[in-house]
Amino acid sequence: MYILFYTVCFGIAVILSLILVGEWRKRFDVNLALIFFTVTLADLGYVLLYMSRNLREALVAQKVIYIGGCFLPLFVLLLVIRLCRIKVGKWVKIIMGAVSGSMFVLVLTAGIYPVFYKAVEFERRNGIVYLNKTYTAFHTLFSVLLMMYFLAGILILMYTAINRTDVSHKIVLLLVLPLMLCIVGFWVTKIINGAELQPVMYDASLVVYLYITRKICLYDIADTCIDAMVEEGDTGFISLDNKLNYLGSNETARHIIPDIARVNIDTCIKDYRLFEDNLIRWINVFEEGERAGSKKDQFICSDASGERHYYVNVSAFYDGSRKRGYQFFFVDNTKEYNYNERLKKDVREKTAHIVEMHNTLIMGMATMVESRDNSTGGHIKRTSRLVEILVGKIMKDRESVFDLSEEFCADLIKAAPMHDLGKIAVDDDILRKPGKFEDWEFEIMKKHAPEGARIVHEILKDTDDEMFHEIAENVAHYHHERWDGSGYPRGLKGEEIPLEARIMAIADVYDALVSKRVYKERMSFEKADSIIMEGMGRHFDKNLEPYYVASRKEFEEYYTALESEENNDSEGKEEYVGHTV
């Protein structure tokens, strides 16, 4: 019965060892393999011990068992040191191996020389094999060595649990189990003085180590991410499991994202708001891309100093076909980033220069048109300012019915000077007439709106800014349309009239009212305001009324300042003429 029991234990050890071979990764610590090999030999020794028929056979079996007794604690301690990332000198390991090897040499003297055992007798009772031994001081030294290995392992695990954030605390707790199992099995056997329980404890320890190997596949970042990747250099990597628990990172990644160094292994990064704008956001975008069937796995980030820039590649990592988590690769692309930024800057500067030239050309054309008209000097400048004031009031109103973007407002202000470009096609006799138009003259004059739209279209047809093109063309074409449909050139009504043209209409009419023309004097602000307000809902969009009212004070201050400047200029000219006479 006992032989069957120990044979089953040996068979379990063999099966567990084969499972390890099947799951072996080249980055696994060699001590893990040595532990499985040593336990299998020790279990075989127990089978041989209970099959032995005499002292000689029993001693051979006992020496096989002691392979586990002498070397297993050493391999376990070295594995603990490796997984806890404790740096131990090469010579320390050599000395430890030499001590364990020397102890096994002493074991080999059993039955030959009275070095390890003074005396030993063979006895079998009730199917149990007993070796009645008289120990020497070396056996006591062996027991002390076992306790030293055990205590060293426990102390290292305690230190790691308290002081290290880069080692999984789950792994630490798991590593305690084999140590406790082996010690418990050793002392329980001593106390009950019956069948050996150590093979059961050994096999239980192997099960724990197999579970640890599964975890090692996650926590060993070098193996998880890419075998060829080194810990130092320009490439960083971070790994998370499926629940976004932090598994580990290398030094480069901790330099790029310093906050990751504050996170303990196995801690969920969702508990830290620090990662909402990087790791968590990247994973969310990556997952959205996976669900949509599109690839969204590349991002750009900078280190804390802002001096180095990195491509970030996000991917899932697998253990076989099973998805186990996420990995982030950070590849330094500072040179490429800086080169692209210089190119972008050059493009922006050249584009700004082209736009400036373009705007100057447009303003020049508008000014040229205005110079042909005796009655509208300064009109384009003034109406542009009025448009700017109006859209400013609209933008400040968060509850406005007009959803204006900043781009729309900027384009409208820029397009305002182009609203009368069509007058360039009107004959000078009509355009420069010092009085009111005859009906036929007015019909010709009305053609400046569609002609202006045509000219604007030709000027801007090759521009990449489609919004500005559309706004400028609409302003030129429809700024004389009226809300009630009585305007020209097309008689558009209500919201058929583009918003930009409706805003331009208020500025255009207000300036015409309060400015001096060859056929009329300036109208008072009160009278002009009365006309504008009466026109709301007929000539102008009623929805623009509150913004006109809000702008009225600024309108008046603007024209008052202009009048003051004109008076000062006139006085200066008169004084100059007086001195020259």
C-alpha positions in Angstrom: 0.0 0.0 0.0 2.8 2.4 0.9 4.7 1.5 -2.2 1.6 2.4 -4.3 1.1 5.7 -2.4 4.7 6.8 -3.1 4.5 5.6 -6.7 1.5 7.8 -7.2 3.4 10.7 -5.7 6.3 10.0 -8.0 3.9 9.7 -11.0 2.3 13.1 -10.1 5.7 14.7 -9.9 6.6 13.3 -13.4 3.3 14.6 -14.9 3.8 18.1 -13.3 7.3 18.1 -14.7 6.0 17.3 -18.2 3.5 20.1 -17.9 6.3 22.5 -17.0 8.2 21.3 -20.1 5.2 22.0 -22.2 4.8 25.5 -20.9 8.5 26.3 -20.7 9.6 29.8 -21.8 13.3 30.5 -22.4 13.1 33.4 -19.9 12.0 31.0 -17.1 14.6 30.8 -14.3 16.7 27.6 -14.6 16.2 27.0 -10.8 12.5 26.4 -11.5 13.4 23.4 -13.8 16.0 22.2 -11.2 13.2 22.3 -8.5 11.0 20.0 -10.6 13.8 17.7 -11.4 15.0 17.5 -7.8 11.5 16.8 -6.5 11.0 14.1 -9.0 14.2 12.4 -8.0 13.3 12.7 -4.3 9.9 11.2 -4.9 11.6 8.3 -6.8 13.9 7.9 -3.7 10.8 7.3 -1.5 9.5 4.7 -3.9 12.9 2.9 -3.8 13.1 3.2 0.0 9.8 1.4 0.5 10.8 -1.2 -2.1 14.1 -1.9 -0.4 14.7 -5.3 1.3 17.8 -4.5 3.2 20.0 -1.8 4.6 22.2 -1.4 1.5 19.2 -0.8 -0.8 17.6 1.5 1.8 20.7 3.6 2.0 20.9 4.0 -1.8 17.3 5.2 -1.7 18.0 7.5 1.2 20.8 9.1 -0.7 18.5 9.7 -3.7 16.0 11.3 -1.2 18.8 13.6 0.1 19.3 15.0 -3.3 16.1 16.9 -2.6 17.1 17.5 1.0 20.5 19.1 0.1 19.7 20.9 -3.1 16.0 21.7 -3.1 16.3 24.4 -0.4 19.1 26.0 -2.4 17.2 26.0 -5.7 14.1 27.4 -3.9 16.1 30.2 -2.3 17.7 31.1 -5.7 14.3 31.2 -7.3 13.0 33.5 -4.6 16.0 35.8 -5.1 15.4 35.9 -8.8 11.6 36.5 -8.7 12.0 39.1 -6.0 14.7 40.9 -8.1 17.2 40.8 -5.4 20.8 41.3 -6.6 23.1 38.7 -5.2 26.8 38.4 -6.2 28.0 35.6 -8.3 30.4 34.4 -5.6 27.6 34.2 -3.0 25.7 31.8 -5.3 28.9 29.8 -5.8 29.5 29.5 -2.1 25.9 28.5 -1.4 26.2 25.8 -4.1 29.5 24.6 -2.7 28.0 24.3 0.8 25.0 22.3 -0.4 27.2 20.1 -2.6 29.6 19.5 0.4 26.6 18.5 2.5 25.5 16.0 -0.1 29.1 14.5 -0.2 28.8 14.0 3.5 25.4 12.2 2.9 27.1 9.9 0.5 29.4 8.6 3.3 26.3 7.1 5.1 26.8 3.3 5.6 30.5 3.6 4.6 32.0 6.0 7.1 30.6 7.3 10.4 30.6 10.9 9.2 27.0 11.8 8.6 25.5 8.8 10.6 27.4 7.2 13.4 25.3 4.1 13.0 22.2 3.1 11.0 19.9 0.0 11.1 17.2 -1.2 8.7 13.8 -2.1 10.0 10.4 -2.8 8.4 7.2 -2.7 10.5 3.6 -2.8 9.1 4.9 -2.0 5.6 6.8 1.1 6.8 10.6 1.2 6.4 12.5 2.6 9.3 16.1 3.6 9.3 17.2 3.9 12.9 20.0 6.4 12.7 22.5 7.8 15.2 23.4 11.3 14.0 26.7 13.1 14.0 27.3 16.9 14.3 27.3 17.1 10.5 23.6 16.1 10.5 22.9 18.8 13.0 24.8 21.2 10.7 22.5 19.9 7.8 19.4 20.8 9.9 20.9 24.3 10.7 21.5 24.8 6.9 17.9 23.9 6.1 16.7 26.5 8.7 19.0 29.1 7.3 17.7 28.6 3.8 14.2 28.8 5.1 14.7 31.9 7.2 16.6 33.6 4.3 13.7 32.9 2.0 11.1 34.2 4.4 13.2 37.4 5.1 13.6 38.1 1.4 9.9 37.7 0.8 9.0 40.0 3.8 11.5 42.6 2.6 10.0 42.5 -1.0 6.4 42.7 0.2 7.2 45.8 2.3 9.7 47.7 0.2 9.3 46.7 -3.5 6.6 48.0 -5.8 8.0 46.4 -8.9 7.3 42.8 -7.7 3.9 41.3 -7.6 2.7 40.7 -4.0 0.7 37.8 -5.3 3.9 36.1 -6.4 5.4 36.9 -3.0 2.5 35.2 -1.2 2.7 32.2 -3.5 6.4 31.8 -2.9 5.8 31.5 0.8 3.6 28.4 0.4 6.3 25.9 -0.9 8.6 27.0 1.9 6.0 26.5 4.5 4.8 23.2 3.0 8.2 21.6 3.0 9.1 22.7 6.5 5.7 21.5 7.8 6.1 18.1 6.0 9.7 17.7 7.5 8.6 18.4 11.1 5.3 16.5 11.0 7.1 13.4 9.8 9.6 13.8 12.7 6.8 14.2 15.2 4.5 11.3 14.2 7.5 9.0 13.4 5.5 7.2 10.8 5.2 7.2 7.0 7.0 10.1 5.2 4.7 13.0 4.2 7.3 14.9 2.4 6.5 13.6 -1.1 2.9 15.0 -0.7 4.3 18.3 0.3 6.8 18.3 -2.6 4.0 17.6 -5.1 1.8 20.3 -3.6 4.7 22.7 -3.9 5.1 21.8 -7.6 1.5 22.7 -8.2 2.1 26.1 -6.6 5.2 26.6 -8.8 3.2 25.7 -11.9 0.7 28.4 -11.0 3.6 30.8 -10.5 4.9 30.0 -14.0 1.5 31.2 -15.4 1.9 34.4 -13.5 5.5 34.8 -14.6 4.3 34.8 -18.2 2.5 38.1 -17.3 5.0 39.7 -14.9 8.2 39.0 -16.8 7.9 42.0 -19.0 10.9 41.1 -21.1 9.3 37.9 -22.1 5.8 39.2 -22.4 6.6 42.1 -24.7 9.4 40.9 -26.9 12.3 38.5 -26.3 14.9 40.6 -28.1 14.1 43.8 -26.2 16.7 45.0 -23.7 16.0 46.9 -20.5 18.1 49.9 -21.4 17.8 52.1 -24.4 15.3 54.3 -26.2 12.5 51.8 -26.2 10.1 51.5 -23.2 7.3 49.1 -22.5 4.5 48.7 -20.0 2.2 45.8 -19.5 -1.3 45.5 -18.0 -3.6 42.5 -17.6 -7.1 42.4 -18.9 -8.5 44.1 -15.8 -5.9 46.9 -16.3 -3.8 45.7 -13.3 -0.2 46.9 -13.6 2.2 44.1 -14.4 5.4 45.9 -14.9 7.6 48.3 -17.0 11.2 49.0 -17.8 13.3 52.0 -16.8 12.7 53.8 -20.1 8.9 53.7 -19.7 9.2 54.9 -16.1 11.2 57.9 -17.4 8.5 58.6 -20.1 5.6 58.2 -17.7 7.1 58.8 -14.2 3.8 58.3 -12.4 3.9 54.6 -13.3 6.7 54.2 -10.8 4.3 55.0 -8.0 2.0 52.1 -8.9 2.4 48.8 -7.1 2.4 45.6 -9.2 -1.2 44.1 -9.4 -2.8 47.5 -8.7 -5.5 48.6 -11.2 -4.4 51.8 -13.0 -8.1 52.9 -13.1 -7.7 53.8 -9.5 -5.3 56.5 -10.6 -6.6 59.6 -12.4 -3.0 60.2 -13.5 -3.4 57.7 -16.4 -6.8 58.9 -17.8 -5.1 61.0 -20.5 -2.6 58.4 -21.6 -2.7 54.7 -20.8 -6.5 54.4 -20.2 -7.4 56.7 -23.1 -5.1 54.7 -25.4 -6.7 51.4 -24.4 -10.2 52.8 -24.9 -9.3 54.0 -28.4 -7.6 50.7 -29.1 -10.6 48.7 -28.0 -13.0 50.9 -30.0 -10.9 50.3 -33.1 -10.9 46.5 -32.4 -14.7 46.5 -32.1 -15.1 48.6 -35.3 -12.6 46.5 -37.2 -10.2 49.4 -37.7 -6.7 49.6 -36.5 -6.2 52.4 -33.9 -3.0 51.4 -32.1 -0.5 54.2 -32.6 -0.2 57.4 -30.6 2.4 60.0 -29.8 3.5 61.2 -26.4 6.3 63.2 -24.8 8.3 62.6 -21.7 7.9 64.8 -18.6 10.5 67.3 -19.8 8.8 67.6 -23.2 12.3 67.2 -24.8 11.9 63.6 -26.0 9.0 62.4 -28.1 7.8 58.8 -28.6 5.6 56.7 -30.8 3.3 54.6 -28.6 2.1 51.3 -30.0 -0.7 49.5 -28.1 -1.4 45.9 -28.6 -3.0 42.9 -26.8 -0.7 40.1 -25.7 -1.6 36.5 -25.7 -0.6 33.3 -23.9 -1.3 30.9 -26.8 -4.7 31.9 -28.1 -5.8 33.4 -24.8 -5.7 37.2 -24.5 -4.0 38.0 -21.2 -3.7 41.8 -21.3 -2.2 44.9 -23.0 1.3 46.1 -23.8 2.6 49.5 -24.6 5.8 50.1 -26.6 7.4 53.5 -26.5 9.9 54.1 -29.4 11.9 57.3 -29.5 11.1 59.4 -32.5 12.5 62.7 -31.3 14.5 63.4 -34.4 11.6 62.7 -36.7 9.2 64.6 -34.5 11.5 67.7 -34.4 12.0 67.5 -38.2 8.3 67.3 -38.8 7.7 70.2 -36.4 10.2 72.3 -38.3 8.5 71.4 -41.5 5.1 72.3 -40.0 6.5 75.6 -38.8 7.9 76.4 -42.2 4.6 75.6 -43.8 2.7 77.7 -41.3 5.0 80.6 -41.9 4.8 80.3 -45.6 1.1 79.8 -45.5 0.7 82.9 -43.3 2.8 84.9 -45.7 0.7 83.7 -48.6 -2.5 84.5 -46.7 -1.1 87.9 -45.8 -0.3 88.6 -49.5 -3.7 87.3 -50.4 -5.5 89.5 -47.9 -3.4 92.5 -48.9 -4.4 91.9 -52.5 -8.1 91.7 -51.6 -7.9 94.9 -49.5 -6.0 96.6 -52.3 -8.8 95.7 -54.7 -11.5 96.8 -52.3 -9.7 100.1 -51.7 -9.3 100.6 -55.4 -13.0 100.1 -55.9 -13.8 102.4 -53.0 -11.5 105.1 -54.4 -13.7 105.2 -57.6 -16.8 106.0 -55.5 -16.9 109.6 -54.3 -19.5 108.8 -51.7 -18.1 105.8 -49.8 -14.6 106.8 -48.6 -13.5 104.6 -45.6 -16.7 102.4 -46.0 -14.9 99.1 -46.1 -12.8 99.8 -43.0 -15.8 101.0 -41.1 -18.2 98.2 -42.0 -15.5 95.6 -41.2 -15.2 97.1 -37.7 -19.0 97.0 -37.3 -19.1 93.3 -38.4 -16.4 92.6 -35.9 -18.4 94.2 -33.0 -21.6 92.4 -34.0 -20.1 88.9 -34.2 -18.3 89.5 -30.9 -21.6 90.1 -29.2 -23.1 87.0 -30.7 -20.1 84.9 -29.6 -20.4 86.1 -26.0 -24.1 84.9 -25.8 -23.9 81.2 -24.9 -27.7 80.9 -25.4 -27.6 82.4 -28.9 -29.7 80.8 -31.6 -26.7 81.3 -33.9 -24.1 78.5 -33.4 -21.1 80.5 -34.6 -17.6 79.0 -34.6 -14.5 81.1 -34.1 -13.5 80.1 -37.6 -16.8 81.4 -39.1 -16.4 84.7 -37.2 -12.8 85.2 -38.3 -13.7 84.5 -41.9 -16.7 86.8 -41.9 -14.6 89.7 -40.5 -11.9 89.0 -43.2 -14.6 88.8 -45.9 -16.4 92.0 -45.0 -14.1 94.3 -47.1 -15.0 92.3 -50.2 -18.7 93.0 -50.1 -18.6 95.8 -52.6 -16.0 94.4 -55.0 -18.6 94.2 -57.7 -18.7 98.0 -58.0 -15.5 97.6 -60.1 -17.7 96.6 -63.0 -20.0 99.7 -62.7 -19.4 102.6 -65.0 -17.7 105.6 -63.5 -20.5 107.9 -64.6 -23.0 106.0 -62.4 -20.6 105.1 -59.6 -19.3 108.6 -59.2 -22.6 110.4 -59.7 -22.9 113.1 -57.0 -26.7 112.7 -56.5 -29.3 110.0 -56.3 -29.7 107.4 -59.0 -32.3 107.4 -61.7 -34.3 104.1 -61.9 -32.3 102.8 -64.8 -29.0 103.8 -63.1 -30.1 102.0 -59.9 -30.8 98.8 -62.0 -27.3 98.9 -63.3 -25.9 99.6 -59.8 -27.8 96.6 -58.4 -25.7 94.4 -60.7 -22.6 95.0 -58.5 -23.9 92.3 -56.1 -23.9 89.3 -58.4 -20.8 90.7 -60.2 -19.0 90.9 -56.9 -19.9 87.3 -56.2 -18.4 86.3 -59.6 -15.2 88.3 -58.9 -14.8 86.8 -55.4 -15.4 83.3 -56.9 -12.7 83.8 -59.5 -10.2 85.2 -56.9 -10.8 82.4 -54.4 -11.6 79.4 -56.6 -8.2 77.8 -56.0 -8.1 78.4 -52.3 -8.1 75.4 -49.9 -10.2 77.4 -47.4 -13.7 76.5 -48.7 -15.5 78.1 -45.7 -13.9 81.5 -46.3 -14.6 81.1 -50.1 -18.3 80.5 -49.4 -18.7 83.2 -46.8 -16.9 85.9 -48.9 -19.0 85.0 -52.0 -22.3 85.1 -50.0 -21.4 88.4 -48.4 -20.7 90.0 -51.8 -23.8 88.4 -53.4 -26.5 88.8 -50.8 -25.7 91.8 -48.5 -28.5 93.8 -50.2 -31.2 91.1 -49.7 -34.0 91.9 -47.2 -35.6 89.7 -44.6 -39.1 90.3 -46.1 -37.9 89.3 -49.6 -37.9 92.9 -51.1 -34.1 93.1 -51.5 -31.9 92.3 -54.5 -30.4 90.7 -56.6 -32.5 87.5 -56.1 -35.2 88.6 -53.6 -34.3 86.0 -51.1 -36.5 85.9 -48.0 -35.8 85.0 -44.3 -33.3 82.3 -43.6 -32.8 81.8 -47.3 -30.4 84.6 -46.9 -27.1 83.4 -45.6 -26.4 84.5 -42.0 -23.1 86.2 -43.0 -25.0 88.4 -45.5 -27.7 89.2 -42.9 -25.0 90.4 -40.5 -23.2 92.4 -43.2 -26.5 94.1 -44.1 -26.8 95.7 -40.7 -23.2 97.0 -40.8 -23.6 98.2 -44.4 -26.9 100.1 -43.8 -25.8 101.6 -40.4 -22.6 103.0 -42.0 -24.6 104.4 -44.9 -26.9 106.2 -42.5 -24.3 107.8 -40.1 -21.7 108.6 -42.7 -21.5 111.7 -44.9 -22.2 111.2 -48.6 -22.0 113.7 -51.4 -25.8 113.8 -51.6 -26.4 113.9 -47.8 -25.0 114.9 -44.4 -24.4 112.5 -41.5 -27.5 111.3 -39.8 -27.7 111.4 -36.0 -27.1 108.2 -34.1 -30.7 108.4 -32.7 -32.3 108.7 -36.2 -30.1 106.0 -37.6 -30.9 103.7 -34.7 -34.6 104.4 -35.2 -34.4 103.4 -38.8 -32.4 100.2 -38.0 -34.9 99.2 -35.3 -37.9 99.8 -37.5 -36.2 97.6 -40.1 -35.9 94.6 -37.8 -38.2 91.8 -39.1 -38.6 93.6 -42.4 -35.2 94.6 -43.7 -33.1 92.8 -41.1 -33.2 89.5 -39.3 -35.2 90.0 -36.1 -33.0 87.5 -34.3 -30.0 89.8 -34.7 -31.8 92.7 -33.0 -30.5 92.0 -29.4 -26.9 91.9 -30.7 -27.4 95.1 -32.6 -28.8 96.7 -29.4 -25.8 95.4 -27.4 -23.4 96.8 -30.1 -25.1 100.2 -30.4 -22.9 101.9 -27.8 -19.7 100.6 -29.3 -20.9 101.7 -32.8 -21.5 105.2 -31.6 -18.2 105.4 -29.7 -16.4 104.2 -32.8 -17.9 106.8 -35.1 -17.4 109.5 -32.5 -13.7 108.7 -32.4 -13.5 108.7 -36.2 -15.2 112.1 -36.3 -12.8 113.5 -33.7 -9.8 112.2 -35.8 -11.3 113.8 -38.9 -11.7 117.2 -37.2 -8.1 117.1 -35.9 -6.9 116.3 -39.4 -8.9 119.2 -40.8 -7.5 121.7 -38.3 -4.0 120.5 -39.0 -4.5 121.0 -42.7 -5.9 124.5 -42.2 -2.9 125.5 -40.0 -0.5 124.2 -42.5 -2.1 126.2 -45.4 -2.0 129.3 -43.2 1.7 129.0 -42.6 2.5 128.5 -46.3 0.5 131.5 -47.5 
